[in-house]
Amino acid sequence: MSNCLELKLFLEVEIGQDLQPVALPEKTKEEILLFFKLYDPLKEELRYAGRLLVKGSGKPVEILTKLNEMAGFGPDEEIDLYEEIKFEPNVMCEPIDKKITFSASQLEDGDIICFQKSSQSGNDEQCRYPDVPSFMDYVHNRLVVRFRSLDKPKEDEFSLELSKLHSYDDVVERVSHHLALDDPSKIRLTPHNCYSQQPKPTPIKYRGMEHLSDMLAHYNQTSDVLYYEVLDIPLPELQGLKTLKVAFHHASKDDVVTHTIRLQKQSTVADVINHLKTKVELSHPNAELRLLEVFYHKIYKIFPLNEKIENINDQYWTLRAEEIPEDQKNLGPHDRLIHVYHFMRDTAQNQVQVQNFGEPFFLLIHEGETLADIKVRIQEKLQVPDEEFSKWKFAFLSLGRPEYLQDSDIVSSRFQRRDVYGAWEQYLGLEHSDNAPKRSYAANQNRHTFEKAVKIYN
């Protein structure tokens, strides 16, 4: 049978004074065979000590001298006795009353009795597991957990022997002790996804899980990996804040600088912008900023200044802050603020698909303005050389379908439609090859490509 359980058998041989094996004692019907284990709390060691034949009508108190001799204790040493009933699926180890008979304690052939120096002796204060039951619980629940830095999720950094019953506080205290940190509350843990072999997207909240076993559970599997971060402020304080990563685009410089902003969860977008103004270089002191939501090279939203930041998600979307150009602050009744995106046409499986790339932006257009007029402003904004710009094509796109424009076309007339799902799906497309170096927001998880250099500040 391929699925047989492993069976271990132990052979006991008693050696006489002449170093030759001797016959085991005869066992009568009145006697029961008991096995004994000795526990040392200081060494945290439970070992086999021997076996005895005892009468069922006898009492444990009658064999204490023999047990002390078996353990190497003095003849009058006070000892405690426990019956090891079972180890799986849960430990069951109960004290034995030394003054009642073995039969009354329901002890039978083959039962195991664990004994130790009495815990009343006062020597167990410095012991982690002062008695047999606590030690057996520890052995049953202990496991070695591999810890990885969240910044290096593929590398085991250190391992700790812990108990599945350890509380949240126990675990972070052990981790902080290993890392020589004074404040365990600055440790943040993230569980492991057994299927993707990656950190789960959501870290564990402060005291958000009761036991280590909860932290390691993943559906019907149990992991042995946890990821850790060392925070600059205590986790309970951090959880009261909303952390956003905002990419700031300077009005005239090419660099994109990503800032980590922490504010109270009830703060608004206006608070984010005011905080950001203290950290960035503006083109002029009175510059106004706006916060955008960018996803796959399209602008999906301009955040209202009064919107609460608590529900803003920067895990999958990029938050972009930029100065509002002067000509976009006070729109006339016939002016339109349109979306402008870069795109390429990708022919796959006999179907033409539009592939966006690069930095999307807003452009103000006036009524009656031709494409030729608008191209001049686009070239000036993007600083594209004449030779390259002459190869670009311009199209009006709605729901991914390009309609190519001529220089004489009135662009504003194309943006009168309302039969579209959202403004981001109706835009002026700039068709050209993507020659920009592929860079990414290292501080973000969506890793979209950008045409500008990226710097990250916390």
SEPAKE-475249 format. One record per residue (C-alpha): residue in three letters; z, x, y. Coordinates in Angstrom, 2 decimals. Layout:
residues N
> residu, w, u, v
> ALA, Z, X, Y
...
This chain:
residues 458
> residu, w, u, v
> MET, 0.00, 0.00, 0.00
> SER, -1.04, 1.45, 3.33
> ASN, 1.64, -0.33, 5.37
> CYS, 4.70, 0.60, 3.31
> LEU, 7.86, 1.28, 5.27
> GLU, 9.27, 4.78, 4.96
> LEU, 12.31, 4.99, 2.69
> LYS, 14.65, 7.97, 2.97
> LEU, 17.03, 8.76, 0.09
> PHE, 19.88, 11.25, 0.36
> LEU, 21.11, 13.20, -2.67
> GLU, 24.79, 14.09, -2.72
> VAL, 25.93, 16.97, -4.94
> GLU, 29.62, 17.93, -5.16
> ILE, 30.26, 21.62, -5.77
> GLY, 33.36, 22.77, -7.65
> GLN, 35.42, 25.94, -7.20
> ASP, 33.08, 27.83, -9.50
> LEU, 30.21, 26.85, -7.18
> GLN, 28.77, 24.65, -9.90
> PRO, 28.01, 20.93, -9.52
> VAL, 30.78, 18.68, -10.76
> ALA, 30.60, 15.10, -11.94
> LEU, 31.26, 12.40, -9.37
> PRO, 34.47, 10.40, -9.91
> GLU, 34.31, 7.28, -12.02
> LYS, 34.30, 4.04, -10.03
> THR, 36.37, 1.10, -11.26
> LYS, 35.66, -2.57, -10.56
> GLU, 38.56, -2.70, -8.12
> GLU, 37.22, 0.16, -6.04
> ILE, 34.61, 0.17, -3.30
> LEU, 32.58, 3.16, -2.13
> LEU, 32.77, 3.78, 1.62
> PHE, 30.91, 6.36, 3.69
> PHE, 32.45, 7.94, 6.78
> LYS, 31.01, 9.32, 10.00
> LEU, 32.95, 11.34, 12.56
> TYR, 32.32, 10.88, 16.28
> ASP, 33.08, 13.57, 18.87
> PRO, 32.97, 12.08, 22.42
> LEU, 32.94, 15.50, 24.09
> LYS, 29.92, 16.72, 22.14
> GLU, 28.38, 13.22, 22.01
> GLU, 27.84, 13.80, 18.30
> LEU, 28.11, 11.40, 15.36
> ARG, 27.85, 13.15, 11.99
> TYR, 28.38, 12.40, 8.32
> ALA, 31.90, 13.38, 7.25
> GLY, 32.17, 12.28, 3.61
> ARG, 32.87, 9.39, 1.25
> LEU, 35.87, 7.86, -0.45
> LEU, 36.56, 5.42, -3.24
> VAL, 39.22, 2.96, -2.09
> LYS, 40.75, -0.16, -3.61
> GLY, 39.72, -3.41, -1.99
> SER, 43.36, -4.41, -1.85
> GLY, 44.25, -1.18, -0.06
> LYS, 44.54, -0.76, 3.71
> PRO, 42.88, 1.77, 6.04
> VAL, 46.28, 2.99, 7.17
> GLU, 46.73, 4.43, 3.66
> ILE, 43.75, 6.80, 3.99
> LEU, 44.31, 8.09, 7.54
> THR, 45.69, 11.40, 6.27
> LYS, 42.59, 11.94, 4.11
> LEU, 40.31, 11.12, 7.04
> ASN, 42.15, 13.58, 9.28
> GLU, 41.75, 16.23, 6.61
> MET, 38.05, 15.33, 6.28
> ALA, 37.62, 15.79, 10.05
> GLY, 39.77, 18.92, 10.33
> PHE, 42.40, 17.14, 12.44
> GLY, 46.14, 17.47, 12.15
> PRO, 47.68, 15.13, 9.52
> ASP, 49.34, 12.93, 12.15
> GLU, 46.35, 12.63, 14.54
> GLU, 45.88, 9.06, 15.80
> ILE, 42.36, 7.88, 14.97
> ASP, 40.33, 4.73, 15.62
> LEU, 38.08, 3.17, 12.98
> TYR, 34.87, 1.14, 13.47
> GLU, 32.53, -0.53, 11.01
> GLU, 28.85, 0.31, 11.59
> ILE, 27.36, -3.06, 10.66
> LYS, 23.77, -2.69, 11.88
> PHE, 21.65, -0.70, 14.31
> GLU, 18.50, -2.83, 14.63
> PRO, 17.43, -4.96, 16.35
> ASN, 20.77, -4.73, 18.15
> VAL, 23.78, -2.53, 17.61
> MET, 26.75, -4.16, 15.89
> CYS, 29.78, -1.89, 15.60
> GLU, 33.22, -3.48, 15.48
> PRO, 36.79, -2.09, 15.41
> ILE, 38.63, -2.15, 12.09
> ASP, 42.23, -3.33, 11.91
> LYS, 43.99, -0.52, 10.04
> LYS, 46.80, -2.81, 8.86
> ILE, 44.79, -5.39, 6.90
> THR, 43.09, -4.82, 3.56
> PHE, 39.55, -3.58, 3.14
> SER, 38.63, -6.85, 1.43
> ALA, 40.07, -8.91, 4.30
> SER, 37.89, -6.87, 6.67
> GLN, 34.90, -7.81, 4.46
> LEU, 34.19, -4.17, 3.64
> GLU, 32.01, -3.68, 0.56
> ASP, 30.27, -0.96, -1.42
> GLY, 28.05, 1.23, 0.74
> ASP, 29.54, 0.18, 4.07
> ILE, 29.87, 2.81, 6.79
> ILE, 33.06, 3.48, 8.72
> CYS, 32.91, 5.60, 11.88
> PHE, 36.10, 7.19, 13.14
> GLN, 37.24, 9.33, 16.06
> LYS, 40.36, 10.57, 17.76
> SER, 42.12, 7.62, 19.33
> SER, 40.75, 6.66, 22.75
> GLN, 44.39, 6.08, 23.77
> SER, 44.94, 9.84, 23.83
> GLY, 43.48, 10.04, 27.35
> ASN, 40.91, 12.73, 26.54
> ASP, 37.95, 10.43, 27.12
> GLU, 38.05, 10.22, 30.91
> GLN, 35.35, 12.86, 31.29
> CYS, 33.19, 11.44, 28.49
> ARG, 30.10, 9.37, 29.20
> TYR, 30.51, 7.50, 25.91
> PRO, 34.22, 7.51, 25.02
> ASP, 34.00, 5.50, 21.79
> VAL, 31.68, 4.89, 18.87
> PRO, 30.24, 1.52, 20.05
> SER, 29.32, 2.86, 23.50
> PHE, 27.69, 5.93, 21.94
> MET, 25.69, 3.85, 19.47
> ASP, 24.53, 1.57, 22.29
> TYR, 23.41, 4.66, 24.16
> VAL, 21.49, 6.03, 21.16
> HIS, 19.89, 2.65, 20.54
> ASN, 18.73, 2.26, 24.14
> ARG, 17.97, 5.82, 25.17
> LEU, 14.43, 6.88, 25.95
> VAL, 12.70, 9.70, 27.74
> VAL, 10.86, 8.53, 30.85
> ARG, 8.07, 10.62, 32.36
> PHE, 8.03, 10.61, 36.15
> ARG, 4.92, 11.24, 38.22
> SER, 4.49, 11.57, 41.95
> LEU, 2.51, 8.62, 43.28
> ASP, 0.30, 11.16, 45.07
> LYS, -0.58, 12.78, 41.72
> PRO, -0.70, 9.85, 39.29
> LYS, -2.25, 11.85, 36.43
> GLU, 0.37, 14.60, 36.25
> ASP, 3.78, 14.38, 34.59
> GLU, 6.17, 16.08, 37.01
> PHE, 9.47, 15.79, 35.14
> SER, 11.18, 13.80, 32.40
> LEU, 14.63, 12.23, 32.27
> GLU, 16.57, 10.85, 29.34
> LEU, 17.71, 7.39, 30.39
> SER, 18.95, 4.17, 28.87
> LYS, 16.95, 0.97, 28.77
> LEU, 20.12, -0.71, 30.03
> HIS, 20.37, 1.49, 33.11
> SER, 20.42, -0.54, 36.30
> TYR, 18.04, -0.02, 39.22
> ASP, 20.75, 1.98, 40.99
> ASP, 21.32, 4.15, 37.90
> VAL, 17.64, 5.08, 37.69
> VAL, 17.10, 5.98, 41.36
> GLU, 20.36, 7.94, 41.38
> ARG, 19.18, 10.02, 38.40
> VAL, 15.80, 10.62, 40.06
> SER, 17.33, 11.58, 43.41
> HIS, 19.79, 13.90, 41.65
> HIS, 16.91, 15.63, 39.86
> LEU, 15.03, 15.99, 43.15
> ALA, 18.20, 17.19, 44.95
> LEU, 18.07, 14.29, 47.43
> ASP, 21.19, 13.04, 49.16
> ASP, 20.08, 9.42, 49.57
> PRO, 18.85, 7.55, 46.44
> SER, 17.73, 4.62, 48.62
> LYS, 14.82, 6.78, 49.83
> ILE, 13.33, 6.72, 46.33
> ARG, 10.66, 4.08, 45.72
> LEU, 9.42, 3.48, 42.17
> THR, 6.14, 2.00, 41.00
> PRO, 5.51, 0.74, 37.43
> HIS, 2.72, 1.94, 35.13
> ASN, -0.22, -0.16, 33.98
> CYS, -0.62, 0.55, 30.26
> TYR, -4.22, -0.69, 30.22
> SER, -5.68, 1.10, 33.24
> GLN, -3.35, 4.12, 32.91
> GLN, -2.80, 3.84, 36.66
> PRO, 0.11, 2.85, 38.91
> LYS, 0.45, -0.88, 39.41
> PRO, -0.62, -1.95, 42.92
> THR, 2.83, -3.23, 43.92
> PRO, 5.89, -0.95, 43.98
> ILE, 9.31, -2.09, 42.80
> LYS, 11.36, -3.64, 45.57
> TYR, 14.85, -2.37, 46.32
> ARG, 17.00, -3.63, 43.42
> GLY, 14.03, -5.82, 42.53
> MET, 14.44, -5.27, 38.78
> GLU, 17.71, -5.41, 36.93
> HIS, 17.22, -2.82, 34.19
> LEU, 15.00, 0.13, 33.32
> SER, 13.54, -1.94, 30.46
> ASP, 12.19, -4.39, 33.08
> MET, 10.56, -1.55, 35.02
> LEU, 8.76, -0.26, 31.92
> ALA, 7.58, -3.63, 30.56
> HIS, 3.87, -4.42, 30.84
> TYR, 2.99, -7.69, 29.13
> ASN, 3.71, -7.07, 25.43
> GLN, 3.85, -3.29, 25.80
> THR, 6.49, -0.84, 26.94
> SER, 5.53, 2.15, 29.04
> ASP, 7.37, 5.45, 29.32
> VAL, 5.94, 6.33, 32.76
> LEU, 7.23, 5.62, 36.26
> TYR, 5.79, 6.79, 39.58
> TYR, 8.03, 7.80, 42.46
> GLU, 7.79, 8.36, 46.20
> VAL, 10.26, 9.99, 48.56
> LEU, 10.37, 7.87, 51.71
> ASP, 11.34, 9.03, 55.17
> ILE, 13.59, 5.98, 55.66
> PRO, 15.71, 4.00, 53.16
> LEU, 13.73, 1.47, 51.12
> PRO, 15.82, -1.58, 52.20
> GLU, 15.03, -0.70, 55.81
> LEU, 11.36, -0.13, 55.00
> GLN, 11.10, -3.51, 53.27
> GLY, 12.14, -5.17, 56.51
> LEU, 9.12, -3.57, 58.14
> LYS, 5.40, -4.12, 57.74
> THR, 3.44, -0.92, 57.26
> LEU, -0.20, -0.92, 58.32
> LYS, -2.78, 1.83, 58.22
> VAL, -5.05, 1.49, 61.24
> ALA, -8.20, 3.56, 61.78
> PHE, -8.66, 4.24, 65.49
> HIS, -12.22, 4.75, 66.75
> HIS, -12.33, 6.56, 70.07
> ALA, -14.80, 5.24, 72.62
> SER, -16.63, 8.54, 73.02
> LYS, -15.38, 10.94, 70.35
> ASP, -16.68, 11.07, 66.79
> ASP, -13.33, 11.46, 65.05
> VAL, -11.74, 8.52, 63.24
> VAL, -7.96, 8.91, 63.23
> THR, -5.89, 6.85, 60.78
> HIS, -2.37, 6.00, 61.94
> THR, 0.48, 4.56, 59.90
> ILE, 2.28, 1.93, 61.94
> ARG, 5.61, 0.35, 60.98
> LEU, 6.88, -2.70, 62.79
> GLN, 9.13, -5.66, 62.06
> LYS, 7.34, -8.23, 59.89
> GLN, 7.55, -10.85, 62.64
> SER, 5.64, -8.59, 65.03
> THR, 2.20, -9.61, 66.28
> VAL, -1.17, -7.90, 66.55
> ALA, -0.39, -7.35, 70.23
> ASP, 2.67, -5.33, 69.17
> VAL, 0.47, -3.22, 66.88
> ILE, -1.97, -2.52, 69.70
> ASN, 0.80, -1.65, 72.17
> HIS, 2.36, 0.70, 69.61
> LEU, -1.01, 2.28, 68.86
> LYS, -1.62, 2.94, 72.57
> THR, 1.39, 5.26, 72.56
> LYS, -0.13, 7.34, 69.74
> VAL, -3.81, 7.65, 70.66
> GLU, -5.91, 9.13, 73.42
> LEU, -7.68, 6.45, 75.45
> SER, -10.83, 6.88, 77.53
> HIS, -8.91, 5.56, 80.55
> PRO, -5.31, 4.38, 81.10
> ASN, -6.19, 0.68, 81.39
> ALA, -8.35, 0.55, 78.27
> GLU, -7.93, -2.60, 76.18
> LEU, -7.96, -2.46, 72.37
> ARG, -8.90, -4.93, 69.67
> LEU, -8.06, -4.93, 65.97
> LEU, -10.83, -5.64, 63.45
> GLU, -10.96, -6.33, 59.73
> VAL, -13.76, -4.32, 58.07
> PHE, -14.86, -4.65, 54.46
> TYR, -17.89, -3.00, 52.88
> HIS, -19.35, -2.03, 56.25
> LYS, -19.14, -5.52, 57.74
> ILE, -16.79, -6.85, 60.41
> TYR, -15.10, -9.96, 59.09
> LYS, -12.56, -10.69, 61.77
> ILE, -11.24, -9.91, 65.23
> PHE, -7.49, -10.47, 64.98
> PRO, -6.00, -12.74, 67.66
> LEU, -3.29, -10.97, 69.65
> ASN, -0.70, -13.59, 68.70
> GLU, -1.28, -13.36, 64.93
> LYS, 1.76, -12.29, 62.92
> ILE, 1.25, -9.05, 61.01
> GLU, 3.32, -10.04, 57.97
> ASN, 0.33, -11.44, 56.06
> ILE, -2.25, -8.87, 57.13
> ASN, -3.55, -7.01, 54.07
> ASP, -4.73, -3.43, 54.53
> GLN, -4.84, -2.62, 50.83
> TYR, -8.42, -3.77, 50.28
> TRP, -9.64, -4.25, 53.84
> THR, -9.86, -1.56, 56.50
> LEU, -8.06, -2.24, 59.77
> ARG, -10.00, -0.75, 62.67
> ALA, -8.81, -0.46, 66.24
> GLU, -11.24, 0.29, 69.05
> GLU, -11.54, 0.08, 72.79
> ILE, -13.22, -3.05, 74.10
> PRO, -16.28, -2.01, 76.13
> GLU, -16.21, -3.25, 79.72
> ASP, -19.38, -5.32, 79.28
> GLN, -17.79, -7.25, 76.39
> LYS, -14.67, -8.38, 78.24
> ASN, -16.11, -11.20, 80.33
> LEU, -19.09, -12.80, 78.62
> GLY, -21.44, -14.99, 80.62
> PRO, -22.31, -18.52, 79.44
> HIS, -25.56, -17.32, 77.84
> ASP, -24.35, -13.95, 76.55
> ARG, -23.84, -13.41, 72.83
> LEU, -21.66, -10.86, 71.04
> ILE, -23.54, -10.10, 67.83
> HIS, -22.75, -8.06, 64.73
> VAL, -24.90, -4.96, 64.16
> TYR, -24.92, -3.35, 60.69
> HIS, -26.77, -0.46, 59.09
> PHE, -28.64, -1.28, 55.89
> MET, -31.06, -0.04, 53.26
> ARG, -33.23, -2.06, 50.90
> ASP, -32.50, -1.36, 47.26
> THR, -35.10, -2.49, 44.73
> ALA, -33.39, -3.13, 41.41
> GLN, -34.64, -5.26, 38.50
> ASN, -37.62, -6.44, 40.57
> GLN, -35.26, -7.83, 43.21
> VAL, -34.82, -6.51, 46.71
> GLN, -31.16, -6.19, 47.65
> VAL, -29.69, -5.23, 51.00
> GLN, -27.18, -2.38, 50.88
> ASN, -24.98, -1.97, 53.96
> PHE, -23.48, 1.38, 54.92
> GLY, -21.98, 3.22, 57.87
> GLU, -20.04, 1.86, 60.82
> PRO, -20.62, -1.77, 61.85
> PHE, -20.25, -2.61, 65.53
> PHE, -20.52, -5.36, 68.12
> LEU, -23.29, -5.51, 70.69
> LEU, -23.60, -7.72, 73.75
> ILE, -27.04, -9.32, 74.18
> HIS, -28.28, -11.38, 77.08
> GLU, -30.51, -14.43, 77.08
> GLY, -34.19, -13.50, 77.15
> GLU, -33.55, -9.88, 76.19
> THR, -36.24, -8.38, 73.95
> LEU, -35.73, -6.11, 70.98
> ALA, -37.26, -3.26, 73.00
> ASP, -34.51, -3.66, 75.63
> ILE, -31.79, -3.75, 72.99
> LYS, -33.15, -0.72, 71.11
> VAL, -32.64, 1.43, 74.20
> ARG, -28.95, 0.55, 74.31
> ILE, -28.50, 1.01, 70.55
> GLN, -30.09, 4.46, 70.62
> GLU, -27.90, 5.47, 73.53
> LYS, -24.75, 4.18, 71.80
> LEU, -25.48, 5.91, 68.48
> GLN, -26.98, 9.08, 70.00
> VAL, -29.91, 9.11, 67.57
> PRO, -32.76, 11.59, 68.29
> ASP, -36.13, 10.06, 69.25
> GLU, -37.96, 11.35, 66.18
> GLU, -35.48, 9.82, 63.78
> PHE, -35.01, 6.61, 65.77
> SER, -38.75, 5.97, 65.72
> LYS, -38.51, 5.52, 61.93
> TRP, -35.86, 2.81, 62.13
> LYS, -36.72, -0.83, 61.51
> PHE, -34.89, -3.79, 63.01
> ALA, -34.33, -7.13, 61.35
> PHE, -32.40, -10.34, 61.77
> LEU, -30.42, -10.96, 58.58
> SER, -28.87, -14.21, 57.46
> LEU, -27.18, -14.35, 54.06
> GLY, -28.80, -11.07, 53.08
> ARG, -32.41, -12.05, 53.85
> PRO, -34.11, -9.78, 56.43
> GLU, -36.62, -11.09, 58.97
> TYR, -38.18, -8.08, 60.65
> LEU, -38.45, -8.11, 64.43
> GLN, -41.08, -6.81, 66.83
> ASP, -40.28, -5.12, 70.12
> SER, -41.41, -8.22, 72.03
> ASP, -39.19, -10.65, 70.10
> ILE, -36.37, -12.37, 72.01
> VAL, -33.33, -11.40, 69.97
> SER, -30.92, -14.01, 71.35
> SER, -33.14, -16.81, 70.05
> ARG, -32.43, -15.71, 66.49
> PHE, -28.68, -16.04, 66.93
> GLN, -28.61, -19.74, 67.78
> ARG, -28.17, -20.88, 64.18
> ARG, -24.93, -22.34, 62.93
> ASP, -25.91, -22.94, 59.28
> VAL, -24.27, -19.79, 57.97
> TYR, -21.02, -19.21, 56.10
> GLY, -19.62, -16.75, 58.62
> ALA, -20.65, -14.63, 61.57
> TRP, -20.57, -11.50, 59.42
> GLU, -23.49, -12.86, 57.37
> GLN, -25.70, -13.24, 60.46
> TYR, -26.41, -9.93, 62.08
> LEU, -28.89, -7.52, 63.58
> GLY, -29.75, -5.02, 60.88
> LEU, -30.72, -1.40, 61.47
> GLU, -32.78, -0.27, 58.48
> HIS, -32.86, 3.47, 57.93
> SER, -31.85, 6.06, 55.35
> ASP, -28.18, 6.97, 55.03
> ASN, -28.13, 10.64, 56.01
> ALA, -24.49, 10.77, 57.03
> PRO, -22.04, 12.78, 54.89
> LYS, -19.97, 10.51, 52.71
> ARG, -16.36, 10.60, 53.82
> SER, -13.54, 8.28, 53.00
> TYR, -10.30, 6.99, 54.39
> ALA, -7.93, 9.01, 52.24
> ALA, -5.07, 6.84, 53.44
> ASN, -6.73, 3.69, 52.19
> GLN, -7.57, 2.50, 48.71
> ASN, -10.97, 0.91, 49.25
> ARG, -12.70, 4.25, 49.93
> HIS, -15.61, 3.00, 52.04
> THR, -17.95, 5.63, 53.41
> PHE, -17.88, 6.46, 57.10
> GLU, -20.13, 8.41, 59.39
> LYS, -17.32, 9.97, 61.37
> ALA, -14.78, 12.61, 60.48
> VAL, -11.46, 11.15, 59.36
> LYS, -8.00, 12.39, 60.32
> ILE, -4.78, 10.88, 59.05
> TYR, -1.49, 10.77, 60.92
> ASN, 1.76, 9.22, 59.80
